[in-house]
Amino acid sequence: MVVEGEEKLKHQLARCGLPSEAIGALFNRYTIVRYPKGSRLLAAASSADAVFAVMSGMVKVYCSGWEGQRVLIGLAGPGDLAGYANFGAPAGGKLPLYEAEALTVASVALFARHDLLRVLRGLEAGTLLAMTEMINSLWSAMVHRYAHYLVMPLRERLNDVFAELARRYGKRSGQGILLLPELGQEALAEMIGGSRPMVSKLLAEMAAEGAIAREGRRYILLQPPQAPSEADGTSAVRPITSARRVGIGG
């Protein structure tokens, strides 16, 4: 599984315009750390001097919120970056904006920030410009999704979350698409910015309509909603804003 994550990450870096020599240099200097289910990878008090990439398993990524609250903004799987938001911050112990916890047993590659900067300094100006444009597109797409979720009803948010999970972590079964992550109602509530009772009500409605079913602790999409387009350039972490904290109901 670690090999799968490494190959996916190399492919993503190549799509961003990073030359194969630079990718090889990065992968010659990283450390694999294994985390038990439920353990923290990133915490609010940790340093932002490293970038995490998931090699196997799944990781929940949180954004620090108001008054110590956290917002679950998405899942990171093999080949996804999990701790990257403060990559451009100057050294000196600046704290990360994100936290991460292992949803399953997970293996994570730890890339030191100074190694990443050393590789980037060796790139040609044209390559750096292309990477800058790609990064700008990624963050622009994330901002667009924040705005989109502000006006989206909770049922549509839940449909969108299920569609994304089906696209990235779905497996075809006899009934439909089995969602591999085991996500409880509390986690789904965090992802759509709703309450657990509201999610319970929405799930009951979807089950009554024949849209979803259960297989143990996993959900099956019987009538999968249309998956978000990959053309927007986002793949690792989907920012989902919380309606509860901005006063917009669903």
N, C-alpha and C positions, 0 to 999 in steps of 0.2 A: 504493500500500500504506500510506503514511503516513496518508492520509485514512481508510482502514479502521480503523486503530488509534485515531485520534482520535475517530471516531464511536463505537466500542465503549467507549472510556474515558468519554466524555460520558454514554453510556447507563448505565454502571455508577454513575457519580457521581449521576445523577438517581435511580437506584433507591435509593441511600443517603439520599435526601432533600435533596440539595443543590439549591437553587433555580437556575433557568436563568441568572439574572443573576450569581450567584456562579461558576457554571461558566464563563460567558463571561469573567469577570474573570480567572480562572485561566489560561485559554487565550490571553489577551492578553499573558501574561508567562511565556513558557517558551522554552527554547532546544533546538533539534534537534541532536543529535550523532550522527554516523554511525561505527559501529565495524566494523572488519574481522572476519572469522571468526576465532575463537580469542583475541581481545583481551579484556582485563578492563574491565568497566564499573565495578565496585566492588571495592575491595581492603581488606584488614584495616587498612591504614594510612591509608585515605582518611577524609575528614570525613563526618559524618552530617548535614550542613546542607542536603541536597537530597534530593528524591524523584525516582526514575526511573520512567518509564512507557514500555513498549515500544510503538513506533508501527509497526514492520515488522520482519520476521525473528523469530528465536527466541533466547532467552537462558537459559542454565543458571544456576540460583540455588543457592548453597551456604550452609550455616551453618557458622561456625567451630566446630571440635570440639576435642577434647583434644590436647595436645602438638602443635599446629600442623596436625592433620588436619582435613579438611573433609568434610562430609556433603552430597551432592547431594540437595536436598529437592524439586526439581521444575523445570519449565520455565515460562517466561513468554513469551507470544506477544503479538500485536497487541492493545492495549487493556489489558494487564495491568500492574500495579505490580510493580517489581522491588526497589526500595530504599526501604522504608517503615518498617522495624521500629523504628527509633529516632526516629520522628517526634515523639513526645512528650518526648524528652529535652531538657534545657536546653542552651542554646547554650554553646559553650566548647570545641569540638573533640572531643566524645565520639565514640568510634569506632563504626561500624556493626557489627551482629551478623552481617550477611550479606555474602557476596561474590557477584559475578555475572560470567559470561563469555559472550561471543557464540558461540552454537552455529552460527549462520549470520551472514552480513552483516546487521547490524541497525541500525535508526534508533531512537534513544531520545530522548524528551522529558525535559528536565531542569527540574524545578520547584523554585525556591528556597524553603527552609523559611520564611523571613520573609514571602514572598508568600502562602503557604498560611495562615499564622497571621493575617495581615491580613484575608484573606477570611473566615476562621472567626470572628474577633472581630466582624464585621459581621452575623452571622446572629442571628436571633431565638432566644430561649431554647428554644422548642418544637422548632425545627429542630435545634439542637445536641443536645437530649435524644434525638431520634429517631436522629441519627447515632451518638451514643454507644451506644445500644442495638444498632444494626446492627454497630458495631465489636466490641462485646462478644460478639455472636452469632458473628461470624467467628472470633475468637480461641478461643471456647469449642469451636467445631467443630474447630479445629486441635488443641487439647489432646485432644479425644476421639479423633482419628485417631492421635495419638501413642500413646495407651493401647491402641487397637485393634491397631496394628501390633506392639506388644510381644508379643502372644500369637498372632499370625497366622503359620502356616507360610510358608516362603519361596515355595512354589509359588503359594499364594493371594495373596501380595504381588505376585508377578509378574503374575498374572492381573489384579489390581486396577490395576496400573500400565498394562498394555496397554489395559484398559477405559477408563481416564481419557484415555490418549493417543488412543484411537479416538473418544471423545466430543468432545475438544477439537481434535484435529489429524488426524482421519481423513477419508478420501475414498473414496467408494464406487467399487469396481472390479468387473470381471466375476467375480472370485474371492471377493471379500469386502470388507473395509475396509482400505485401504492407509494405513499410518501414515506421515505425511509427514516427521516428524523422523528423521534418520539417527543412530540411537543404537547404539553398539557395546556389546559385552558388558560392558566395564568400566563404562560409564555406567549400564547396567541393574543391575549389581551394586551400584553406589553407591546407586541408588534403592531397592533392596529390602533393603539391609544385609547382603548376602551376598558370597561370593567370586566371582571370574570363572569358575573351574572349575565351581562349583555352578550358575551361570547357564547355562553351556554345556550342562551336563547337563539342566537344566530345559527349555531351548529344544529340545534334541534330543528329549526326551520329548513336548513339545507338537507338534513337527513329525511325530513318529511317530504320534501320535493324530489327526493331521489338523486340529489347532487353528490352526496357523500355517504360513505359507510365506514365501519370500523373493522379493523383486523387486529385484535389485541389492543395495544396502545398506539397503533398507527392508524392514520386515516387513508381511505381510498377515495379518489375522485372518480365518481361514476360518470359525471358529465363535466369534464375539465373545462374551466373557463379559459378564454384565450390567453396564452402566455404573453408576458411583456416582450417586446421586441429586443433582440440583442443589438440592434443597430444604434441604440443610445450609448453604447460603449461601457455600460456598467456591468460588472459580473460578480464582484466579491462581496461587497457589503451594501445592502439596500437601506438608505436612510429612510425611516418612517417616523414622521412627527406625531406628537401626542395631542389629540384634540382635547383631552381632559385639561391640559395645562395651558391651552390658549383660548378656552372658553367656547369651543365650537362643538355642538352636539352631533350625534349620528342618528 
